[in-house]
Amino acid sequence: DTTSPLEAGLGWITKFNKPFTNAEMLKKQKENGVQKKLIGFKMIDKGIPRHGYEINDAQGKRIGHVTSGTISPVLNVGIGLGYVDVQHAAPDTDIYINVRQKNLKATVSKLPFVSINPS
């Protein structure tokens, strides 16, 4: 309820050629840009990201939160999704996941985490 389709990376399904609920706010958001963005990330330090964990910058300032996370059986590292301030959303940006009161290093990743090439 607090996240727009534009923030979730679903702008491609948001069509402004017909009226819909909250269209004016979304038009303004599209013109002005979003404040937060959904990102994928891979853990650099050993740890498992979980829903609700804080995402911090290098100085320990909160910049977002984890929406889901687990250990990837293919990559054998922790991976997750979360929302962060737009200025921290670029691929290869270092971020820190607060796991049990420790800031563990992670990096913003392009999605999907793994590409499967059909043979």
N, C-alpha and C positions, 0 to 999 in steps of 0.2 A: 504493500500500500504506500510505502514511502519512496519507492524507486520507480523512475520513469522508464519507458521502453528505450529511450535514447541513452540513459545511463547504463542500461543493461546490454548495450550493443545491438539493440533490435530496431534501430532507426529504419532499416530497410523494409520493415513491415508497417511502419507508421506512415500512412498516406494522408496527406492534407487536402485532398480534392473533394472530400465529403465531410460534413459536420460529425463530430463525435464528442464524447464526454471529455472535458478538460483540454480540448483542442487548442484554445488560446494560450494556456500555460505552456503546452508543448511547443507551440510555434515560437514563443518567446525563448524557450530553452534552446531550441534549434538555432535561432538567430544569435543568441548570446553565448552559447556553449554550455556544456554540462560542468558541474562542480566535482562529480565523482564518476568513476568508471569501473566496470567489471574487468578484472584481470585474472590471468592464470599465473601461477608461480611455482617454482621448483625450489626445494630446500637445498642450501649449500651446507649448512651445519646439520648434524644429525638430530632429527626430531620429527614428530608427527603433528602437522597442523590440524586443528579441529574447529568446528563451527563456533563462532563467538570469540575466538582469540583476537587480540588486538594486532594490528599491523602498524609498525612504527618506522620512522626514518632513522638515519644513523645517529641522530642526537637523542633518540628515545621519544620523540614527539609522536603522538598518535596521528596516523594519517588514514586509517581505515580499519576494516575488520574482515575476518575470514568468514566466508559463507559455507564452505565445505572443504574437507581435506582428508587425506589418507596416505598410505604408502603405495606407490605404484609398483605392481609386481613386475612390470616390464622394465621400468627405469631403475628400480630398487632404491628410490629416494622418496621423500615426502613431496607431495604435490597438493595444490589446492586452488581454490577460486576465492576471490574476495573483492570488495570495493575499496578503492583508494582515491585520494585526491588526484585530480587529473595530472598535475605536474609530476606525479610519481608513477604514472601508468605506462610509460614507454618501455618496450622490450629491453631487457638487459639492465634495467634499473635495479640497484640493490635496495632491498627492503628487509625489515626484521620482524619476525613473528614472535610474539610474546608467549612462550611456552613455559608454564610453571614459573613465572616471574623471571625468566631469562629471555633476552632478545637473541633469537637465533637467526642467522643470516639466510636470506633467500634471494632469488632473483626473479624479476618479472619475465614471463615466458609467453611466446606466441602460442596460440591454440590452433590445432590440437597438440597435445604434448608429444604424441607419437604419430608419425605418418605411416600408413600401411599401403605398400605398393602391391597391387594384385599381380600375381604371376601367371 
